[in-house]
Structure formats: C-alpha cells, structure tokens
C-alpha cells in the first residue's frame, strides 16, 4: 500500500545558503545525462548483440593514441565486459585497479572495455592526473592503465540503457548478452564460472527509467502554493524518480517559492536532511542500525528500499517563510515516525577537526566572485567560508569514519587552492600547510543526531 500524507498549514519569516540536487544511491550513482530509456534497439540478457560501429575507441594494442571507430565484433570470441563509467563516479574509479588485475589474469580470454559518455579530452586528462597522483604515492607513474576505452559514447548507451553507474554488460564469446550487473558481481569467481559454463547466475541490475525532472517539484505540479503559505507531502517509495535531495530554502535567489525535496530516502536519511547532519554525525541506538541501515549494497539495497523502507518528502513554502523550513520538516517527521525519539544531543566523540597551526592569517580572501571547485585531484575556493570547504570535503573524506568539523574559529571569507589527492587526509594536510591549516584527529563534544526507539 502506498503511503501518502498531506500537510497544509499557515506560517511566516526566512533564511540563506545554496541550492543543489544531490543524487544518492547504494553503491551506484545516478547518471546526470540522458542515457536512453529503452528505445527501439535495446539489447537485453539472452539477446544476440547486433553488429554496430562504435566510435571513440582508443588505447587498443598497436594503435598508439589514435582514436578510431571499429565494429563491436572486433571483440568476438572473448568474454567482453562493457564497463559504463564516468570520471566523477567514485565507485567506478575504485574499480579501475580491480579490472586491470582481472584483465591481466584472464588475458586472451576476457576483454574489459570502459565506456564513458564524456569526451576523450576529459577522460584522458583524468587519467593523466591519476598517473601523476600514483607516481607521488610511489606506485609508479602510468601503472595500471592498460585497458582500451570508449569515450564520447552515444551508441552503446542506447543499446544498453541504464540510469546508475557503474553498469556492467557481460557479452559472451558467442555474441550473446549473458548478464547485466553492478560492480559487486565483477569477480574472478564469476568470470571463471561464465567461461566454464557459458552462463552466469547473478543478481540482475535493473535500473528504473528516470522520468522525473529534478528542477521541478515532485508532488505539486506547477510549483505554486495556491492560496496557502506552504504545502508538504510524505509518501512511500516512488518509482522512476531515483534517489536524491534538492534544497533551495537557504538561497538568496529572489524566487517566491522555495522547496526541500527528498526522493526515496531511508528514515535516517530524511532526518539527516531535516537536521542538516551527515551519516557520521548520526547515532542509531537500540539495535536500529541493522534495522534501518543494513549492510547491503547495489541491487540488494534498492530491493530492500522498495520493501516499504523508502520515503519521499517534499516541502514547498513562501520565500519569506523559508527560514522555518527545516524546523517544520523536523516537526512533521517526528510526528509521523512517532515510534522513535529523534533529536540533537551533545556527545564527546572522535572527530577529524580542521584547526589553525599559527595565529597568522594566510587565508583571508582577496575578494572576487564566490566560487568553489573540488575533485579528487584538488580544490579551489574563492571568497567562501570554511564551512563551504568542510561541506565539500565530506565526499572525498567519506572513507574516514570520523565526523569532519571546523574548529578554526575563523569567520571570514577565504581563498584556498590545493593540489592534492583529496581522498588522502595526509596529502590534503601537506597542501594545507602553506595556509597554516591542518586536519587533526581529536576528541570533541559535538551535536550528534540521535535516533532511538520510544
């Protein structure tokens, strides 16, 4: 049964920040470009792959750096594993060394073929930076990048449409599609099984077809408030809208209507959105961790969500009242999930704290238009607060179990430019040294989001 609850009330006042639509997934990430929605010509498991020409192929043995077009049948006779990926997809990048190792192990019998919608220039530049980064880490420059690749793809993505990355299509030496999986299925054992038996028993990755424009309200067509001051709705799982968060209630945009939208989130994720907390700043007591956030991933996680464990929430309100948005969301969620006690509590925990190492001010902005850019190779902030920096490093620092907090006490706008592997705290600290800043592990009393049974 689909759960649907509407709230219509009156309110007043206001707030400031930035708008975003953030895609969320188990171990996969949503593709932010149109990738085909099962149009004519889609090839499924059990189908024979039609002969097509694929362009943007580079890195083939003997072809040097030439980018060529060739028929897909070039790889016939081998197990061909198409790896749909993107440079911004962390789970995809994490698979690169694993695929390289498997390619070497099954050389002559298996061919991995990474496929990106991004241009050759973008992908080649990414690999160049990755090689340099590996060299700095003592792994040897250029080590581990021997796979050919397809860039600027528009052909294969239509034959094998998908909505989340990474996405793997297994094509047997006979030209038949044997499996469509996530990254968890790419293993020595499964490759051996397919080579020996000619078939593979694994969970099929089934992407829903995205039929939602993240720039528009989820529930309220037209995006207006009618005669009210706000509208809100809570529902169960909604198909074909993906998992994600949109919020613009903190933005000085002049828009008359602001909103917070959460799509297919777990109960803890909804409360984290409402209280502006991350997973590392959440405590699930009374055994709720295994109940509300089990250790499952990929297709298993999405199946778990569909079994009544995901919710969609949307709050739209007058711009003058948007400062009360989060408090409203908190109250409404606490009212609905009345079997739980949810709130902020001071807890002494180990954190990764940004601190100043001297009294010299080496970070004061020189002015300019506020901007921020961060990828795995570096970060550049212009005229931003350190709070923005802390917010952005949450993603590259997700491998650390510690909450990341700002304990500099610095309230001004700053300029920072870091050239470092942003997933490595040690490298980031080396880059921060010129600004007399450093991340340190320490005990600190911070506000944690605590969820327990009533």
C-alpha positions in Angstrom: 0.0 0.0 0.0 1.4 3.4 -0.9 1.6 5.8 2.0 0.5 9.3 1.3 0.1 12.1 3.8 -0.5 15.8 3.1 0.0 18.7 5.4 -1.5 22.2 4.7 -1.0 25.0 7.3 0.0 28.6 7.7 3.4 30.0 8.6 5.8 33.1 8.4 9.8 34.6 8.3 13.2 33.4 6.5 17.0 32.0 5.7 20.3 31.8 3.4 22.8 29.3 1.6 23.0 27.4 -1.8 20.7 25.2 -4.0 21.6 21.7 -5.0 20.3 18.5 -6.4 22.3 15.7 -4.9 21.8 12.2 -6.3 22.0 9.4 -3.7 22.4 5.7 -4.3 23.5 2.5 -2.6 26.9 1.9 -4.2 25.8 3.3 -7.6 25.5 6.9 -8.6 22.8 8.4 -10.8 23.8 9.4 -14.3 23.2 13.1 -14.8 22.8 12.9 -18.6 20.2 11.3 -20.8 21.4 7.8 -21.3 18.5 6.2 -23.2 15.2 4.9 -21.9 14.8 1.6 -23.5 14.3 2.9 -27.0 14.0 0.5 -30.0 17.2 -1.4 -30.4 17.7 -2.1 -26.7 19.6 -5.4 -26.2 18.7 -7.5 -23.2 20.0 -10.6 -21.5 19.7 -13.6 -23.8 19.7 -11.4 -27.0 22.4 -11.6 -29.6 24.4 -8.3 -30.0 23.7 -6.7 -33.3 26.7 -5.6 -35.4 27.3 -1.9 -34.7 30.1 0.5 -35.3 31.4 2.1 -32.1 33.4 5.4 -32.3 35.8 7.0 -29.9 37.8 3.8 -29.3 41.4 4.4 -28.0 44.2 2.5 -26.3 43.9 -0.6 -28.4 47.1 -2.6 -28.6 49.2 -1.4 -31.5 47.1 1.7 -32.2 49.0 4.1 -30.0 47.0 7.2 -29.1 44.8 7.1 -32.1 41.0 7.3 -31.6 39.3 5.0 -34.0 35.9 3.5 -35.0 35.5 -0.2 -35.2 32.8 -2.9 -35.2 31.8 -4.4 -31.9 32.5 -7.8 -33.4 36.2 -6.9 -33.1 36.0 -8.4 -29.6 34.0 -11.6 -30.7 35.5 -14.8 -29.3 36.3 -13.3 -26.0 34.1 -12.6 -23.0 33.6 -8.8 -23.4 32.7 -6.9 -20.3 31.4 -3.3 -21.0 32.1 -1.0 -18.1 29.9 2.1 -18.3 31.5 4.7 -16.0 32.4 8.4 -15.5 35.3 10.2 -14.1 33.2 11.8 -11.3 31.8 8.4 -10.2 33.9 7.3 -7.1 32.7 3.6 -7.2 33.6 3.5 -10.9 37.1 4.9 -10.3 37.6 2.4 -7.4 37.0 -0.5 -9.9 39.9 0.5 -12.2 42.7 -1.4 -10.5 40.4 -4.4 -10.0 39.6 -4.6 -13.7 43.2 -4.1 -14.7 44.2 -7.0 -12.5 41.4 -9.3 -13.9 42.3 -8.3 -17.4 45.9 -9.4 -16.8 44.8 -12.6 -15.2 42.4 -13.6 -18.0 44.4 -12.1 -20.8 43.4 -13.5 -24.2 40.0 -14.8 -22.9 38.4 -11.7 -21.4 38.3 -8.1 -22.6 37.2 -5.2 -20.3 36.1 -2.2 -22.3 35.4 1.0 -20.2 32.7 3.2 -21.9 32.3 6.8 -21.0 29.8 9.5 -22.3 32.5 12.1 -21.5 34.9 13.3 -24.2 38.3 11.9 -24.9 39.9 15.1 -23.6 38.1 14.9 -20.2 38.9 11.2 -19.7 42.5 11.5 -20.9 43.1 14.4 -18.7 41.6 12.5 -15.8 43.9 9.5 -16.4 46.9 11.8 -16.7 46.2 13.3 -13.3 45.6 9.9 -11.9 49.0 8.7 -13.2 50.7 11.7 -11.6 48.9 11.1 -8.4 50.0 7.4 -8.4 53.6 8.5 -9.0 53.5 10.8 -6.0 52.2 7.9 -3.9 55.1 5.7 -5.1 53.0 3.4 -7.2 54.9 4.1 -10.3 53.8 6.6 -13.0 51.4 5.2 -15.5 51.0 1.9 -13.7 47.6 0.2 -14.1 46.1 1.9 -17.1 46.3 -0.6 -19.9 42.7 -1.0 -20.8 41.3 0.3 -24.1 38.4 2.7 -23.7 35.4 4.3 -25.5 34.8 8.0 -25.0 32.0 10.3 -26.2 29.8 7.2 -26.5 26.3 7.6 -28.0 25.9 4.1 -29.5 26.5 1.5 -26.8 24.5 3.5 -24.2 21.4 3.2 -26.4 21.8 -0.5 -26.9 22.3 -1.0 -23.1 20.4 1.9 -21.4 20.9 2.5 -17.7 20.4 5.1 -15.1 23.1 4.5 -12.5 26.8 3.9 -12.6 28.8 1.7 -12.6 27.0 -0.5 -15.0 28.4 -3.8 -16.5 27.2 -5.7 -19.5 28.7 -9.2 -19.9 28.8 -10.4 -23.6 29.9 -14.0 -24.3 32.3 -15.0 -27.0 29.2 -16.2 -29.0 27.9 -12.6 -29.1 25.0 -13.2 -26.6 24.4 -11.0 -23.6 24.9 -13.2 -20.5 24.4 -10.7 -17.7 23.9 -7.1 -16.7 25.3 -6.3 -13.2 26.7 -3.8 -10.8 30.3 -3.7 -9.7 29.8 -6.2 -6.9 29.4 -9.0 -9.4 32.7 -8.3 -11.2 35.0 -11.0 -9.7 37.4 -13.8 -10.6 34.9 -16.4 -9.5 32.1 -15.1 -11.7 34.4 -14.7 -14.7 35.6 -18.3 -14.3 32.0 -19.5 -13.9 30.9 -17.8 -17.1 34.0 -19.0 -19.1 33.4 -22.6 -17.9 29.6 -22.9 -18.1 28.7 -20.3 -20.7 26.2 -18.7 -18.3 26.1 -16.8 -15.1 23.8 -16.9 -12.1 24.0 -13.4 -10.6 21.5 -10.8 -9.5 20.5 -8.7 -12.5 21.0 -4.9 -12.2 17.6 -3.4 -13.1 17.6 0.3 -13.4 14.3 2.2 -13.2 13.8 4.6 -16.1 14.2 8.1 -14.8 11.0 10.0 -15.5 11.5 13.0 -13.2 12.9 16.5 -13.8 14.8 17.3 -10.6 14.3 21.0 -11.3 10.6 20.7 -10.7 8.6 19.8 -7.6 8.0 16.1 -7.1 4.4 16.2 -5.9 3.0 19.7 -6.7 2.5 20.3 -10.4 3.0 23.9 -11.4 5.2 24.7 -8.4 2.8 27.2 -6.7 1.3 27.3 -3.3 -2.2 28.0 -4.3 -3.9 30.1 -1.5 -1.6 28.7 1.2 1.7 29.6 2.8 3.2 26.2 2.4 2.4 22.6 1.1 4.1 19.4 2.2 3.7 15.7 1.4 5.1 12.5 2.6 4.8 9.2 0.6 6.3 5.8 0.4 8.6 4.6 -2.4 8.0 6.3 -5.8 9.3 4.5 -8.9 11.3 6.2 -11.7 12.4 9.2 -9.7 15.7 7.9 -8.5 17.2 8.8 -5.0 18.2 12.3 -4.3 17.9 15.6 -2.4 17.0 19.1 -3.6 17.0 22.1 -1.4 17.0 25.8 -2.1 15.5 27.2 1.1 18.9 28.6 2.1 19.5 30.5 -1.1 19.1 34.3 -1.6 17.6 33.8 -5.1 14.5 36.0 -5.0 12.3 33.1 -6.0 8.9 33.3 -4.5 8.6 29.6 -3.7 11.3 27.5 -2.1 11.4 23.8 -1.5 13.1 20.8 0.1 12.6 17.5 -1.8 13.9 14.1 -0.7 13.4 11.2 -3.1 13.3 7.6 -1.9 15.3 8.2 1.2 15.5 5.9 4.3 14.1 7.2 7.6 17.5 8.2 9.0 18.4 9.9 5.7 15.2 12.0 5.9 16.1 13.1 9.5 19.6 13.9 8.4 18.3 16.2 5.7 15.9 17.8 8.2 18.7 18.3 10.9 21.5 19.1 8.3 23.7 16.2 9.6 25.8 13.6 7.9 25.8 9.8 8.4 29.0 10.1 10.6 27.1 12.5 12.9 24.3 10.1 13.4 23.8 7.6 16.3 21.3 4.8 15.9 20.6 3.2 19.2 18.6 0.2 20.4 19.8 -2.0 17.5 18.3 0.3 14.9 21.5 0.3 12.8 20.8 -3.2 11.4 17.1 -2.5 11.2 17.2 0.9 9.4 20.6 0.8 7.6 21.6 -2.8 6.9 24.9 -3.6 5.2 23.6 -4.3 1.8 24.6 -2.6 -1.5 23.8 -2.3 -5.1 20.7 -4.1 -6.4 20.1 -5.7 -3.0 19.9 -2.3 -1.4 17.4 -1.0 -3.9 15.3 -4.1 -3.5 15.4 -3.5 0.3 14.2 0.1 -0.2 11.3 -1.0 -2.3 10.0 -3.2 0.5 8.4 -0.2 2.4 11.7 1.2 3.7 12.0 4.3 1.5 10.1 7.6 1.7 9.6 10.7 -0.5 9.1 14.0 1.2 8.5 17.5 -0.2 8.0 20.9 1.5 7.2 24.0 -0.5 6.9 27.3 1.1 6.7 31.1 0.6 10.2 32.6 0.3 9.5 34.9 3.3 8.9 31.8 5.5 11.7 29.6 4.2 13.8 30.2 7.4 11.4 27.9 9.2 11.7 25.1 6.6 14.0 22.8 8.5 12.2 23.2 11.8 8.9 22.4 10.1 10.3 19.3 8.4 11.7 18.1 11.8 8.4 18.5 13.5 6.4 16.8 10.7 8.8 13.8 10.5 8.9 13.4 14.3 5.1 13.4 14.3 4.8 10.7 11.6 7.7 8.5 12.9 6.2 8.6 16.4 7.7 5.2 17.4 11.1 6.8 17.5 12.7 9.6 19.6 14.8 11.8 17.4 16.9 14.9 18.2 20.3 16.5 18.7 22.4 15.6 21.6 25.9 16.7 22.7 28.3 13.7 22.5 32.0 13.5 23.1 33.3 11.7 20.0 36.5 11.4 18.0 36.5 13.8 15.1 38.6 15.0 12.2 38.9 18.7 13.0 40.3 21.5 10.8 42.5 23.7 13.0 44.9 26.6 12.6 48.5 25.9 13.3 49.5 29.6 13.8 48.0 33.0 14.5 49.0 34.3 11.1 46.1 35.0 8.7 47.1 33.3 5.4 43.6 32.6 4.2 41.8 35.9 4.1 40.1 36.3 0.7 41.4 38.9 -1.8 37.8 39.3 -2.9 36.1 38.2 -6.1 33.0 36.3 -7.1 32.4 33.4 -4.6 33.2 30.0 -6.2 34.2 26.5 -5.3 35.6 23.6 -7.3 36.7 20.3 -5.9 37.5 16.9 -7.5 39.8 14.1 -6.4 42.9 16.0 -7.6 42.4 19.3 -5.8 40.3 22.1 -4.6 39.9 25.8 -5.3 37.8 28.2 -3.1 37.4 31.9 -3.8 35.7 34.2 -1.3 34.0 31.3 0.5 33.6 30.4 4.2 35.5 27.5 5.7 32.1 25.9 6.3 31.8 25.5 2.5 35.2 23.8 2.4 34.1 21.4 5.2 30.9 20.6 3.4 32.7 19.8 0.1 35.4 17.6 1.6 32.7 15.3 3.2 32.6 13.3 -0.1 36.3 12.7 -0.7 36.8 12.0 3.1 33.9 9.5 3.2 36.5 6.7 3.6 37.2 8.1 7.1 34.8 7.0 9.8 35.2 10.3 11.7 32.9 13.4 11.5 34.7 16.3 9.8 34.3 19.6 11.7 35.7 23.1 11.6 37.5 24.2 14.8 39.4 27.1 13.4 37.2 29.7 14.8 37.7 31.7 11.6 34.6 33.5 10.5 35.8 35.5 7.4 35.7 34.6 3.7 38.8 32.7 2.5 40.8 31.8 -0.6 42.3 28.3 -0.8 43.9 26.4 -3.6 45.0 22.8 -3.0 46.8 20.4 -5.4 46.4 17.0 -3.7 44.7 13.7 -3.7 41.6 14.9 -1.9 40.8 11.3 -0.7 44.0 11.3 1.4 44.0 13.3 4.6 47.8 13.2 4.7 48.1 14.7 1.2 45.5 17.3 2.0 47.4 18.3 5.1 50.6 18.7 3.2 48.7 21.1 0.8 47.1 23.0 3.7 50.4 23.6 5.4 51.1 26.7 3.3 47.9 28.2 4.9 48.8 27.1 8.4 45.8 24.8 8.5 45.6 21.1 9.3 43.2 18.3 9.9 43.8 16.5 13.2 42.1 13.6 15.0 40.9 14.6 18.4 38.1 14.2 20.9 35.4 16.9 20.8 32.0 17.5 22.0 29.7 18.0 19.1 26.0 17.8 18.3 25.0 14.3 17.1 21.7 13.3 15.6 20.4 10.5 17.9 17.6 8.1 16.9 16.3 5.6 19.4 13.1 3.6 19.9 10.5 5.3 22.0 
